[in-house]
Amino acid sequence: MLTMHRTHLRSLLSEPRGLRLILLKRAGRNFFKSISDSYVKSLDDLPIAALRSGIGIVDIVRESLNRMVVRIYECVSCFASPPIGTTMCDFEAGFLEAAMEKLFGRNRVVETRCWGLGYSFCEFEIEFLW
């Protein structure tokens, strides 16, 4: 699965950013929905579900009433990729968006750090929209 996902991601990198964002975020959301009933009943279940499904190692760095910061190590989309000057993990953003929606309600997920930007992890800022 990892090789196939990365191959598809690489082919989408040449597409306009907006199209790539829509397609991969939707795929991540749909993937989460396909596994959520089996694996995710609370926030504590999210790291286990992400690891079991091959997404990566999820670490919740900060959380408050309105915001959360989540890091994913060994991310399926970009782990060990060379820096390309842009974030690459729209699939994971969609996965997190669907997870947070199920657990807490409407939210917005933005990737702020990535292997594609030269970091050794991917970081996502989640804003809850009450």
KOLGU-4560 file (N, C-alpha, C; in nm, 3 decimals, padded with zeros to 5 digits):
<recs>
<n_xx: 00.082 n_yy: -00.119 n_zz: 00.000 ca_xx: 00.000 ca_yy: 00.000 ca_zz: 00.000 c_xx: 00.086 c_yy: 00.126 c_zz: 00.000 mol: A seq: 1 type: MET>
<n_xx: 00.193 n_yy: 00.127 n_zz: 00.080 ca_xx: 00.279 ca_yy: 00.244 ca_zz: 00.091 c_xx: 00.334 c_yy: 00.285 c_zz: -00.045 mol: A seq: 2 type: LEU>
<n_xx: 00.386 n_yy: 00.192 n_zz: -00.121 ca_xx: 00.444 ca_yy: 00.224 ca_zz: -00.251 c_xx: 00.337 c_yy: 00.277 c_zz: -00.346 mol: A seq: 3 type: THR>
<n_xx: 00.220 n_yy: 00.217 n_zz: -00.346 ca_xx: 00.113 ca_yy: 00.261 ca_zz: -00.434 c_xx: 00.068 c_yy: 00.402 c_zz: -00.395 mol: A seq: 4 type: MET>
<n_xx: 00.051 n_yy: 00.429 n_zz: -00.266 ca_xx: 00.008 ca_yy: 00.561 ca_zz: -00.221 c_xx: 00.111 c_yy: 00.667 c_zz: -00.261 mol: A seq: 5 type: HIS>
<n_xx: 00.237 n_yy: 00.638 n_zz: -00.240 ca_xx: 00.342 ca_yy: 00.735 ca_zz: -00.275 c_xx: 00.348 c_yy: 00.758 c_zz: -00.426 mol: A seq: 6 type: ARG>
<n_xx: 00.326 n_yy: 00.655 n_zz: -00.504 ca_xx: 00.325 ca_yy: 00.670 ca_zz: -00.650 c_xx: 00.212 c_yy: 00.762 c_zz: -00.692 mol: A seq: 7 type: THR>
<n_xx: 00.093 n_yy: 00.742 n_zz: -00.634 ca_xx: -00.021 ca_yy: 00.829 ca_zz: -00.665 c_xx: 00.005 c_yy: 00.972 c_zz: -00.620 mol: A seq: 8 type: HIS>
<n_xx: 00.064 n_yy: 00.988 n_zz: -00.502 ca_xx: 00.095 ca_yy: 01.121 ca_zz: -00.452 c_xx: 00.192 c_yy: 01.193 c_zz: -00.544 mol: A seq: 9 type: LEU>
<n_xx: 00.296 n_yy: 01.126 n_zz: -00.585 ca_xx: 00.396 ca_yy: 01.187 ca_zz: -00.674 c_xx: 00.330 c_yy: 01.232 c_zz: -00.805 mol: A seq: 10 type: ARG>
<n_xx: 00.238 n_yy: 01.151 n_zz: -00.858 ca_xx: 00.171 ca_yy: 01.190 ca_zz: -00.982 c_xx: 00.082 c_yy: 01.312 c_zz: -00.961 mol: A seq: 11 type: SER>
<n_xx: 00.027 n_yy: 01.328 n_zz: -00.841 ca_xx: -00.060 ca_yy: 01.443 ca_zz: -00.812 c_xx: 00.019 c_yy: 01.570 c_zz: -00.782 mol: A seq: 12 type: LEU>
<n_xx: 00.148 n_yy: 01.559 n_zz: -00.749 ca_xx: 00.227 ca_yy: 01.677 ca_zz: -00.717 c_xx: 00.237 c_yy: 01.774 c_zz: -00.834 mol: A seq: 13 type: LEU>
<n_xx: 00.220 n_yy: 01.724 n_zz: -00.955 ca_xx: 00.227 ca_yy: 01.812 ca_zz: -01.071 c_xx: 00.092 c_yy: 01.882 c_zz: -01.098 mol: A seq: 14 type: SER>
<n_xx: -00.014 n_yy: 01.838 n_zz: -01.030 ca_xx: -00.146 ca_yy: 01.900 ca_zz: -01.047 c_xx: -00.152 c_yy: 02.030 c_zz: -00.966 mol: A seq: 15 type: GLU>
<n_xx: -00.245 n_yy: 02.117 n_zz: -01.001 ca_xx: -00.262 ca_yy: 02.240 ca_zz: -00.922 c_xx: -00.290 c_yy: 02.208 c_zz: -00.775 mol: A seq: 16 type: PRO>
<n_xx: -00.236 n_yy: 02.288 n_zz: -00.686 ca_xx: -00.246 ca_yy: 02.265 ca_zz: -00.542 c_xx: -00.391 c_yy: 02.244 c_zz: -00.497 mol: A seq: 17 type: ARG>
<n_xx: -00.483 n_yy: 02.323 n_zz: -00.547 ca_xx: -00.623 ca_yy: 02.312 ca_zz: -00.506 c_xx: -00.684 c_yy: 02.176 c_zz: -00.540 mol: A seq: 18 type: GLY>
<n_xx: -00.656 n_yy: 02.127 n_zz: -00.658 ca_xx: -00.708 ca_yy: 01.997 ca_zz: -00.700 c_xx: -00.648 c_yy: 01.885 c_zz: -00.614 mol: A seq: 19 type: LEU>
<n_xx: -00.518 n_yy: 01.891 n_zz: -00.593 ca_xx: -00.451 ca_yy: 01.791 ca_zz: -00.510 c_xx: -00.508 c_yy: 01.792 c_zz: -00.368 mol: A seq: 20 type: ARG>
<n_xx: -00.529 n_yy: 01.910 n_zz: -00.314 ca_xx: -00.584 ca_yy: 01.923 ca_zz: -00.180 c_xx: -00.721 c_yy: 01.857 c_zz: -00.171 mol: A seq: 21 type: LEU>
<n_xx: -00.808 n_yy: 01.886 n_zz: -00.265 ca_xx: -00.944 ca_yy: 01.831 ca_zz: -00.264 c_xx: -00.941 c_yy: 01.679 c_zz: -00.276 mol: A seq: 22 type: ILE>
<n_xx: -00.867 n_yy: 01.627 n_zz: -00.372 ca_xx: -00.865 ca_yy: 01.482 ca_zz: -00.396 c_xx: -00.806 c_yy: 01.405 c_zz: -00.279 mol: A seq: 23 type: LEU>
<n_xx: -00.691 n_yy: 01.448 n_zz: -00.230 ca_xx: -00.625 ca_yy: 01.373 ca_zz: -00.124 c_xx: -00.694 c_yy: 01.390 c_zz: 00.010 mol: A seq: 24 type: LEU>
<n_xx: -00.745 n_yy: 01.510 n_zz: 00.039 ca_xx: -00.818 ca_yy: 01.527 ca_zz: 00.164 c_xx: -00.943 c_yy: 01.440 c_zz: 00.167 mol: A seq: 25 type: LYS>
<n_xx: -01.014 n_yy: 01.437 n_zz: 00.055 ca_xx: -01.134 ca_yy: 01.352 ca_zz: 00.047 c_xx: -01.096 c_yy: 01.204 c_zz: 00.065 mol: A seq: 26 type: ARG>
<n_xx: -00.986 n_yy: 01.163 n_zz: 00.004 ca_xx: -00.942 ca_yy: 01.024 ca_zz: 00.019 c_xx: -00.908 c_yy: 00.993 c_zz: 00.164 mol: A seq: 27 type: ALA>
<n_xx: -00.840 n_yy: 01.084 n_zz: 00.232 ca_xx: -00.807 ca_yy: 01.065 ca_zz: 00.374 c_xx: -00.931 c_yy: 01.059 c_zz: 00.460 mol: A seq: 28 type: GLY>
<n_xx: -01.028 n_yy: 01.146 n_zz: 00.433 ca_xx: -01.155 ca_yy: 01.144 ca_zz: 00.507 c_xx: -01.227 c_yy: 01.010 c_zz: 00.486 mol: A seq: 29 type: ARG>
<n_xx: -01.235 n_yy: 00.967 n_zz: 00.361 ca_xx: -01.303 ca_yy: 00.841 ca_zz: 00.331 c_xx: -01.232 c_yy: 00.722 c_zz: 00.395 mol: A seq: 30 type: ASN>
<n_xx: -01.099 n_yy: 00.724 n_zz: 00.394 ca_xx: -01.024 ca_yy: 00.616 ca_zz: 00.457 c_xx: -01.054 c_yy: 00.610 c_zz: 00.606 mol: A seq: 31 type: PHE>
<n_xx: -01.053 n_yy: 00.726 n_zz: 00.673 ca_xx: -01.084 ca_yy: 00.727 ca_zz: 00.817 c_xx: -01.224 c_yy: 00.670 c_zz: 00.841 mol: A seq: 32 type: PHE>
<n_xx: -01.320 n_yy: 00.714 n_zz: 00.762 ca_xx: -01.457 ca_yy: 00.667 ca_zz: 00.782 c_xx: -01.468 c_yy: 00.516 c_zz: 00.765 mol: A seq: 33 type: LYS>
<n_xx: -01.384 n_yy: 00.459 n_zz: 00.679 ca_xx: -01.390 ca_yy: 00.314 ca_zz: 00.657 c_xx: -01.334 c_yy: 00.235 c_zz: 00.775 mol: A seq: 34 type: SER>
<n_xx: -01.249 n_yy: 00.297 n_zz: 00.857 ca_xx: -01.193 ca_yy: 00.224 ca_zz: 00.971 c_xx: -01.244 c_yy: 00.274 c_zz: 01.106 mol: A seq: 35 type: ILE>
<n_xx: -01.312 n_yy: 00.387 n_zz: 01.110 ca_xx: -01.343 ca_yy: 00.452 ca_zz: 01.237 c_xx: -01.434 c_yy: 00.370 c_zz: 01.328 mol: A seq: 36 type: SER>
<n_xx: -01.532 n_yy: 00.303 n_zz: 01.274 ca_xx: -01.622 ca_yy: 00.226 ca_zz: 01.359 c_xx: -01.548 c_yy: 00.114 c_zz: 01.432 mol: A seq: 37 type: ASP>
<n_xx: -01.448 n_yy: 00.058 n_zz: 01.368 ca_xx: -01.373 ca_yy: -00.051 ca_zz: 01.429 c_xx: -01.269 c_yy: -00.003 c_zz: 01.529 mol: A seq: 38 type: SER>
<n_xx: -01.208 n_yy: 00.111 n_zz: 01.502 ca_xx: -01.090 ca_yy: 00.151 ca_zz: 01.579 c_xx: -01.104 c_yy: 00.274 c_zz: 01.667 mol: A seq: 39 type: TYR>
<n_xx: -01.184 n_yy: 00.372 n_zz: 01.633 ca_xx: -01.178 ca_yy: 00.502 ca_zz: 01.701 c_xx: -01.308 c_yy: 00.533 c_zz: 01.775 mol: A seq: 40 type: VAL>
<n_xx: -01.302 n_yy: 00.524 n_zz: 01.906 ca_xx: -01.414 ca_yy: 00.561 ca_zz: 01.993 c_xx: -01.382 c_yy: 00.684 c_zz: 02.077 mol: A seq: 41 type: LYS>
<n_xx: -01.252 n_yy: 00.713 n_zz: 02.093 ca_xx: -01.208 ca_yy: 00.830 ca_zz: 02.170 c_xx: -01.076 c_yy: 00.880 c_zz: 02.113 mol: A seq: 42 type: SER>
<n_xx: -01.032 n_yy: 00.995 n_zz: 02.161 ca_xx: -00.906 ca_yy: 01.053 ca_zz: 02.114 c_xx: -00.788 c_yy: 00.960 c_zz: 02.145 mol: A seq: 43 type: LEU>
<n_xx: -00.797 n_yy: 00.885 n_zz: 02.253 ca_xx: -00.690 ca_yy: 00.792 ca_zz: 02.289 c_xx: -00.674 c_yy: 00.681 c_zz: 02.185 mol: A seq: 44 type: ASP>
<n_xx: -00.779 n_yy: 00.652 n_zz: 02.110 ca_xx: -00.774 ca_yy: 00.546 ca_zz: 02.008 c_xx: -00.707 c_yy: 00.591 c_zz: 01.878 mol: A seq: 45 type: ASP>
<n_xx: -00.700 n_yy: 00.722 n_zz: 01.856 ca_xx: -00.650 ca_yy: 00.774 ca_zz: 01.728 c_xx: -00.507 c_yy: 00.730 c_zz: 01.696 mol: A seq: 46 type: LEU>
<n_xx: -00.410 n_yy: 00.742 n_zz: 01.789 ca_xx: -00.274 ca_yy: 00.697 ca_zz: 01.756 c_xx: -00.266 c_yy: 00.549 c_zz: 01.720 mol: A seq: 47 type: PRO>
<n_xx: -00.344 n_yy: 00.467 n_zz: 01.788 ca_xx: -00.343 ca_yy: 00.324 ca_zz: 01.760 c_xx: -00.402 c_yy: 00.297 c_zz: 01.621 mol: A seq: 48 type: ILE>
<n_xx: -00.513 n_yy: 00.364 n_zz: 01.590 ca_xx: -00.576 ca_yy: 00.346 ca_zz: 01.459 c_xx: -00.484 c_yy: 00.390 c_zz: 01.346 mol: A seq: 49 type: ALA>
<n_xx: -00.416 n_yy: 00.503 n_zz: 01.365 ca_xx: -00.325 ca_yy: 00.553 ca_zz: 01.262 c_xx: -00.208 c_yy: 00.458 c_zz: 01.242 mol: A seq: 50 type: ALA>
<n_xx: -00.154 n_yy: 00.404 n_zz: 01.349 ca_xx: -00.043 ca_yy: 00.311 ca_zz: 01.338 c_xx: -00.086 c_yy: 00.180 c_zz: 01.272 mol: A seq: 51 type: LEU>
<n_xx: -00.198 n_yy: 00.126 n_zz: 01.315 ca_xx: -00.248 ca_yy: 00.000 ca_zz: 01.258 c_xx: -00.281 c_yy: 00.012 c_zz: 01.109 mol: A seq: 52 type: ARG>
<n_xx: -00.328 n_yy: 00.129 n_zz: 01.068 ca_xx: -00.369 ca_yy: 00.147 ca_zz: 00.929 c_xx: -00.256 c_yy: 00.195 c_zz: 00.840 mol: A seq: 53 type: SER>
<n_xx: -00.137 n_yy: 00.217 n_zz: 00.897 ca_xx: -00.021 ca_yy: 00.255 ca_zz: 00.817 c_xx: -00.006 c_yy: 00.403 c_zz: 00.791 mol: A seq: 54 type: GLY>
<n_xx: -00.086 n_yy: 00.487 n_zz: 00.858 ca_xx: -00.077 ca_yy: 00.632 ca_zz: 00.840 c_xx: 00.054 c_yy: 00.685 c_zz: 00.896 mol: A seq: 55 type: ILE>
<n_xx: 00.093 n_yy: 00.638 n_zz: 01.013 ca_xx: 00.215 ca_yy: 00.683 ca_zz: 01.078 c_xx: 00.198 c_yy: 00.684 c_zz: 01.229 mol: A seq: 56 type: GLY>
<n_xx: 00.294 n_yy: 00.742 n_zz: 01.298 ca_xx: 00.293 ca_yy: 00.750 ca_zz: 01.444 c_xx: 00.239 c_yy: 00.886 c_zz: 01.484 mol: A seq: 57 type: ILE>
<n_xx: 00.121 n_yy: 00.888 n_zz: 01.544 ca_xx: 00.053 ca_yy: 01.013 ca_zz: 01.580 c_xx: 00.089 c_yy: 01.052 c_zz: 01.722 mol: A seq: 58 type: VAL>
<n_xx: 00.123 n_yy: 01.181 n_zz: 01.738 ca_xx: 00.155 ca_yy: 01.238 ca_zz: 01.869 c_xx: 00.075 c_yy: 01.366 c_zz: 01.885 mol: A seq: 59 type: ASP>
<n_xx: -00.008 n_yy: 01.372 n_zz: 01.987 ca_xx: -00.084 ca_yy: 01.494 ca_zz: 02.015 c_xx: 00.006 c_yy: 01.583 c_zz: 02.099 mol: A seq: 60 type: ILE>
<n_xx: 00.052 n_yy: 01.692 n_zz: 02.038 ca_xx: 00.153 ca_yy: 01.778 ca_zz: 02.101 c_xx: 00.089 c_yy: 01.877 c_zz: 02.196 mol: A seq: 61 type: VAL>
<n_xx: -00.018 n_yy: 01.943 n_zz: 02.153 ca_xx: -00.089 ca_yy: 02.042 ca_zz: 02.236 c_xx: -00.238 c_yy: 02.030 c_zz: 02.210 mol: A seq: 62 type: ARG>
<n_xx: -00.315 n_yy: 02.056 n_zz: 02.314 ca_xx: -00.458 ca_yy: 02.061 ca_zz: 02.295 c_xx: -00.519 c_yy: 02.161 c_zz: 02.391 mol: A seq: 63 type: GLU>
<n_xx: -00.619 n_yy: 02.232 n_zz: 02.341 ca_xx: -00.694 ca_yy: 02.326 ca_zz: 02.422 c_xx: -00.839 c_yy: 02.319 c_zz: 02.376 mol: A seq: 64 type: SER>
<n_xx: -00.921 n_yy: 02.407 n_zz: 02.425 ca_xx: -01.062 ca_yy: 02.404 ca_zz: 02.390 c_xx: -01.085 c_yy: 02.430 c_zz: 02.242 mol: A seq: 65 type: LEU>
<n_xx: -01.007 n_yy: 02.521 n_zz: 02.183 ca_xx: -01.030 ca_yy: 02.561 ca_zz: 02.043 c_xx: -00.930 c_yy: 02.506 c_zz: 01.943 mol: A seq: 66 type: ASN>
<n_xx: -00.816 n_yy: 02.457 n_zz: 01.991 ca_xx: -00.709 ca_yy: 02.417 ca_zz: 01.899 c_xx: -00.639 c_yy: 02.290 c_zz: 01.948 mol: A seq: 67 type: ARG>
<n_xx: -00.575 n_yy: 02.226 n_zz: 01.849 ca_xx: -00.494 ca_yy: 02.108 ca_zz: 01.880 c_xx: -00.379 c_yy: 02.107 c_zz: 01.780 mol: A seq: 68 type: MET>
<n_xx: -00.263 n_yy: 02.060 n_zz: 01.824 ca_xx: -00.149 ca_yy: 02.041 ca_zz: 01.736 c_xx: -00.113 c_yy: 01.894 c_zz: 01.739 mol: A seq: 69 type: VAL>
<n_xx: -00.108 n_yy: 01.833 n_zz: 01.621 ca_xx: -00.080 ca_yy: 01.690 ca_zz: 01.609 c_xx: 00.040 c_yy: 01.673 c_zz: 01.517 mol: A seq: 70 type: VAL>
<n_xx: 00.132 n_yy: 01.587 n_zz: 01.558 ca_xx: 00.245 ca_yy: 01.551 ca_zz: 01.472 c_xx: 00.228 c_yy: 01.406 c_zz: 01.429 mol: A seq: 71 type: ARG>
<n_xx: 00.271 n_yy: 01.380 n_zz: 01.307 ca_xx: 00.275 ca_yy: 01.243 ca_zz: 01.257 c_xx: 00.419 c_yy: 01.214 c_zz: 01.216 mol: A seq: 72 type: ILE>
<n_xx: 00.476 n_yy: 01.113 n_zz: 01.277 ca_xx: 00.611 ca_yy: 01.068 ca_zz: 01.245 c_xx: 00.598 c_yy: 00.947 c_zz: 01.152 mol: A seq: 73 type: TYR>
<n_xx: 00.694 n_yy: 00.932 n_zz: 01.062 ca_xx: 00.695 ca_yy: 00.823 ca_zz: 00.964 c_xx: 00.566 c_yy: 00.820 c_zz: 00.883 mol: A seq: 74 type: GLU>
<n_xx: 00.524 n_yy: 00.936 n_zz: 00.840 ca_xx: 00.401 ca_yy: 00.958 ca_zz: 00.766 c_xx: 00.402 c_yy: 00.881 c_zz: 00.634 mol: A seq: 75 type: CYS>
<n_xx: 00.291 n_yy: 00.820 n_zz: 00.600 ca_xx: 00.283 ca_yy: 00.738 ca_zz: 00.480 c_xx: 00.308 c_yy: 00.819 c_zz: 00.353 mol: A seq: 76 type: VAL>
<n_xx: 00.270 n_yy: 00.944 n_zz: 00.350 ca_xx: 00.283 ca_yy: 01.023 ca_zz: 00.227 c_xx: 00.423 c_yy: 01.074 c_zz: 00.199 mol: A seq: 77 type: SER>
<n_xx: 00.498 n_yy: 01.107 n_zz: 00.303 ca_xx: 00.623 ca_yy: 01.179 ca_zz: 00.275 c_xx: 00.745 c_yy: 01.133 c_zz: 00.353 mol: A seq: 78 type: CYS>
<n_xx: 00.734 n_yy: 01.033 n_zz: 00.437 ca_xx: 00.846 ca_yy: 00.991 ca_zz: 00.521 c_xx: 00.973 c_yy: 00.972 c_zz: 00.437 mol: A seq: 79 type: PHE>
<n_xx: 01.078 n_yy: 01.038 n_zz: 00.479 ca_xx: 01.212 ca_yy: 01.031 ca_zz: 00.417 c_xx: 01.217 c_yy: 01.090 c_zz: 00.276 mol: A seq: 80 type: ALA>
<n_xx: 01.118 n_yy: 01.170 n_zz: 00.241 ca_xx: 01.121 ca_yy: 01.238 ca_zz: 00.110 c_xx: 01.218 c_yy: 01.356 c_zz: 00.116 mol: A seq: 81 type: SER>
<n_xx: 01.276 n_yy: 01.391 n_zz: 00.004 ca_xx: 01.361 ca_yy: 01.510 ca_zz: 00.002 c_xx: 01.274 c_yy: 01.636 c_zz: 00.009 mol: A seq: 82 type: PRO>
<n_xx: 01.326 n_yy: 01.744 n_zz: 00.063 ca_xx: 01.249 ca_yy: 01.869 ca_zz: 00.065 c_xx: 01.217 c_yy: 01.916 c_zz: -00.076 mol: A seq: 83 type: PRO>
<n_xx: 01.091 n_yy: 01.951 n_zz: -00.099 ca_xx: 01.049 ca_yy: 01.999 ca_zz: -00.231 c_xx: 00.990 c_yy: 02.140 c_zz: -00.222 mol: A seq: 84 type: ILE>
<n_xx: 00.989 n_yy: 02.196 n_zz: -00.102 ca_xx: 00.941 ca_yy: 02.333 ca_zz: -00.086 c_xx: 00.793 c_yy: 02.348 c_zz: -00.060 mol: A seq: 85 type: GLY>
<n_xx: 00.723 n_yy: 02.237 n_zz: -00.036 ca_xx: 00.580 ca_yy: 02.244 ca_zz: -00.008 c_xx: 00.540 c_yy: 02.127 c_zz: 00.081 mol: A seq: 86 type: THR>
<n_xx: 00.426 n_yy: 02.143 n_zz: 00.148 ca_xx: 00.372 ca_yy: 02.032 ca_zz: 00.226 c_xx: 00.315 c_yy: 01.927 c_zz: 00.131 mol: A seq: 87 type: THR>
<n_xx: 00.308 n_yy: 01.804 n_zz: 00.178 ca_xx: 00.269 ca_yy: 01.693 ca_zz: 00.091 c_xx: 00.157 c_yy: 01.606 c_zz: 00.148 mol: A seq: 88 type: MET>
<n_xx: 00.111 n_yy: 01.634 n_zz: 00.268 ca_xx: 00.030 ca_yy: 01.536 ca_zz: 00.341 c_xx: -00.117 c_yy: 01.573 c_zz: 00.351 mol: A seq: 89 type: CYS>
<n_xx: -00.178 n_yy: 01.601 n_zz: 00.238 ca_xx: -00.321 ca_yy: 01.632 ca_zz: 00.235 c_xx: -00.405 c_yy: 01.510 c_zz: 00.272 mol: A seq: 90 type: ASP>
<n_xx: -00.359 n_yy: 01.390 n_zz: 00.238 ca_xx: -00.428 ca_yy: 01.266 ca_zz: 00.276 c_xx: -00.439 c_yy: 01.257 c_zz: 00.428 mol: A seq: 91 type: PHE>
<n_xx: -00.329 n_yy: 01.280 n_zz: 00.497 ca_xx: -00.327 ca_yy: 01.273 ca_zz: 00.643 c_xx: -00.411 c_yy: 01.384 c_zz: 00.704 mol: A seq: 92 type: GLU>
<n_xx: -00.410 n_yy: 01.503 n_zz: 00.641 ca_xx: -00.494 ca_yy: 01.613 ca_zz: 00.688 c_xx: -00.642 c_yy: 01.574 c_zz: 00.681 mol: A seq: 93 type: ALA>
<n_xx: -00.682 n_yy: 01.509 n_zz: 00.574 ca_xx: -00.819 ca_yy: 01.461 ca_zz: 00.561 c_xx: -00.853 c_yy: 01.355 c_zz: 00.664 mol: A seq: 94 type: GLY>
<n_xx: -00.758 n_yy: 01.266 n_zz: 00.689 ca_xx: -00.774 ca_yy: 01.161 ca_zz: 00.790 c_xx: -00.799 c_yy: 01.226 c_zz: 00.927 mol: A seq: 95 type: PHE>
<n_xx: -00.714 n_yy: 01.325 n_zz: 00.964 ca_xx: -00.729 ca_yy: 01.393 ca_zz: 01.092 c_xx: -00.858 c_yy: 01.473 c_zz: 01.099 mol: A seq: 96 type: LEU>
<n_xx: -00.893 n_yy: 01.539 n_zz: 00.990 ca_xx: -01.015 ca_yy: 01.618 ca_zz: 00.985 c_xx: -01.138 c_yy: 01.530 c_zz: 01.012 mol: A seq: 97 type: GLU>
<n_xx: -01.144 n_yy: 01.415 n_zz: 00.949 ca_xx: -01.256 ca_yy: 01.323 ca_zz: 00.971 c_xx: -01.257 c_yy: 01.269 c_zz: 01.114 mol: A seq: 98 type: ALA>
<n_xx: -01.139 n_yy: 01.240 n_zz: 01.168 ca_xx: -01.130 ca_yy: 01.190 ca_zz: 01.305 c_xx: -01.179 c_yy: 01.295 c_zz: 01.405 mol: A seq: 99 type: ALA>
<n_xx: -01.132 n_yy: 01.418 n_zz: 01.389 ca_xx: -01.172 ca_yy: 01.524 ca_zz: 01.481 c_xx: -01.320 c_yy: 01.558 c_zz: 01.466 mol: A seq: 100 type: MET>
<n_xx: -01.371 n_yy: 01.547 n_zz: 01.345 ca_xx: -01.514 ca_yy: 01.570 ca_zz: 01.323 c_xx: -01.597 c_yy: 01.466 c_zz: 01.396 mol: A seq: 101 type: GLU>
<n_xx: -01.556 n_yy: 01.341 n_zz: 01.387 ca_xx: -01.629 ca_yy: 01.235 ca_zz: 01.456 c_xx: -01.624 c_yy: 01.255 c_zz: 01.607 mol: A seq: 102 type: LYS>
<n_xx: -01.509 n_yy: 01.294 n_zz: 01.659 ca_xx: -01.491 ca_yy: 01.304 ca_zz: 01.803 c_xx: -01.540 c_yy: 01.436 c_zz: 01.862 mol: A seq: 103 type: LEU>
<n_xx: -01.522 n_yy: 01.547 n_zz: 01.789 ca_xx: -01.547 ca_yy: 01.678 ca_zz: 01.849 c_xx: -01.636 c_yy: 01.771 c_zz: 01.767 mol: A seq: 104 type: PHE>
<n_xx: -01.655 n_yy: 01.744 n_zz: 01.639 ca_xx: -01.737 ca_yy: 01.832 ca_zz: 01.556 c_xx: -01.654 c_yy: 01.902 c_zz: 01.449 mol: A seq: 105 type: GLY>
<n_xx: -01.714 n_yy: 02.004 n_zz: 01.387 ca_xx: -01.651 ca_yy: 02.074 ca_zz: 01.275 c_xx: -01.514 c_yy: 02.128 c_zz: 01.312 mol: A seq: 106 type: ARG>
<n_xx: -01.423 n_yy: 02.123 n_zz: 01.214 ca_xx: -01.286 ca_yy: 02.168 ca_zz: 01.238 c_xx: -01.219 c_yy: 02.200 c_zz: 01.105 mol: A seq: 107 type: ASN>
<n_xx: -01.103 n_yy: 02.261 n_zz: 01.117 ca_xx: -01.020 ca_yy: 02.290 ca_zz: 01.000 c_xx: -00.879 c_yy: 02.242 c_zz: 01.034 mol: A seq: 108 type: ARG>
<n_xx: -00.820 n_yy: 02.166 n_zz: 00.941 ca_xx: -00.686 ca_yy: 02.110 ca_zz: 00.961 c_xx: -00.592 c_yy: 02.171 c_zz: 00.856 mol: A seq: 109 type: VAL>
<n_xx: -00.479 n_yy: 02.222 n_zz: 00.904 ca_xx: -00.379 ca_yy: 02.281 ca_zz: 00.815 c_xx: -00.243 c_yy: 02.220 c_zz: 00.850 mol: A seq: 110 type: VAL>
<n_xx: -00.175 n_yy: 02.171 n_zz: 00.748 ca_xx: -00.040 ca_yy: 02.117 ca_zz: 00.769 c_xx: 00.059 c_yy: 02.234 c_zz: 00.770 mol: A seq: 111 type: GLU>
<n_xx: 00.140 n_yy: 02.242 n_zz: 00.875 ca_xx: 00.235 ca_yy: 02.353 ca_zz: 00.889 c_xx: 00.380 c_yy: 02.310 c_zz: 00.876 mol: A seq: 112 type: THR>
<n_xx: 00.408 n_yy: 02.182 n_zz: 00.900 ca_xx: 00.544 ca_yy: 02.129 ca_zz: 00.887 c_xx: 00.538 c_yy: 01.994 c_zz: 00.818 mol: A seq: 113 type: ARG>
<n_xx: 00.644 n_yy: 01.962 n_zz: 00.742 ca_xx: 00.640 ca_yy: 01.841 ca_zz: 00.660 c_xx: 00.782 c_yy: 01.807 c_zz: 00.615 mol: A seq: 114 type: CYS>
<n_xx: 00.803 n_yy: 01.680 n_zz: 00.580 ca_xx: 00.929 ca_yy: 01.639 ca_zz: 00.518 c_xx: 00.953 c_yy: 01.722 c_zz: 00.392 mol: A seq: 115 type: TRP>
<n_xx: 00.845 n_yy: 01.755 n_zz: 00.322 ca_xx: 00.855 ca_yy: 01.835 ca_zz: 00.200 c_xx: 00.911 c_yy: 01.974 c_zz: 00.224 mol: A seq: 116 type: GLY>
<n_xx: 00.906 n_yy: 02.019 n_zz: 00.351 ca_xx: 00.962 ca_yy: 02.149 ca_zz: 00.389 c_xx: 01.095 c_yy: 02.135 c_zz: 00.464 mol: A seq: 117 type: LEU>
<n_xx: 01.143 n_yy: 02.012 n_zz: 00.477 ca_xx: 01.272 ca_yy: 01.989 ca_zz: 00.542 c_xx: 01.264 c_yy: 01.945 c_zz: 00.687 mol: A seq: 118 type: GLY>
<n_xx: 01.145 n_yy: 01.919 n_zz: 00.740 ca_xx: 01.131 ca_yy: 01.870 ca_zz: 00.878 c_xx: 01.136 c_yy: 01.717 c_zz: 00.878 mol: A seq: 119 type: TYR>
<n_xx: 01.153 n_yy: 01.659 n_zz: 00.996 ca_xx: 01.157 ca_yy: 01.513 ca_zz: 01.007 c_xx: 01.025 c_yy: 01.458 c_zz: 01.061 mol: A seq: 120 type: SER>
<n_xx: 00.920 n_yy: 01.536 n_zz: 01.052 ca_xx: 00.786 ca_yy: 01.497 ca_zz: 01.094 c_xx: 00.686 c_yy: 01.588 c_zz: 01.021 mol: A seq: 121 type: PHE>
<n_xx: 00.560 n_yy: 01.553 n_zz: 01.030 ca_xx: 00.455 ca_yy: 01.638 ca_zz: 00.976 c_xx: 00.375 c_yy: 01.692 c_zz: 01.094 mol: A seq: 122 type: CYS>
<n_xx: 00.342 n_yy: 01.820 n_zz: 01.088 ca_xx: 00.267 ca_yy: 01.881 ca_zz: 01.198 c_xx: 00.142 c_yy: 01.946 c_zz: 01.142 mol: A seq: 123 type: GLU>
<n_xx: 00.032 n_yy: 01.926 n_zz: 01.213 ca_xx: -00.098 ca_yy: 01.977 ca_zz: 01.170 c_xx: -00.159 c_yy: 02.061 c_zz: 01.282 mol: A seq: 124 type: PHE>
<n_xx: -00.208 n_yy: 02.178 n_zz: 01.246 ca_xx: -00.282 ca_yy: 02.261 ca_zz: 01.340 c_xx: -00.430 c_yy: 02.241 c_zz: 01.313 mol: A seq: 125 type: GLU>
<n_xx: -00.503 n_yy: 02.210 n_zz: 01.418 ca_xx: -00.646 ca_yy: 02.184 ca_zz: 01.407 c_xx: -00.720 c_yy: 02.293 c_zz: 01.483 mol: A seq: 126 type: ILE>
<n_xx: -00.810 n_yy: 02.359 n_zz: 01.415 ca_xx: -00.894 ca_yy: 02.461 ca_zz: 01.477 c_xx: -01.036 c_yy: 02.408 c_zz: 01.480 mol: A seq: 127 type: GLU>
<n_xx: -01.096 n_yy: 02.409 n_zz: 01.599 ca_xx: -01.233 ca_yy: 02.362 ca_zz: 01.612 c_xx: -01.329 c_yy: 02.477 c_zz: 01.586 mol: A seq: 128 type: PHE>
<n_xx: -01.428 n_yy: 02.451 n_zz: 01.504 ca_xx: -01.524 ca_yy: 02.553 ca_zz: 01.461 c_xx: -01.656 c_yy: 02.530 c_zz: 01.534 mol: A seq: 129 type: LEU>
<n_xx: -01.673 n_yy: 02.592 n_zz: 01.648 ca_xx: -01.793 ca_yy: 02.570 ca_zz: 01.729 c_xx: -01.908 c_yy: 02.646 c_zz: 01.675 mol: A seq: 130 type: TRP>
</recs>
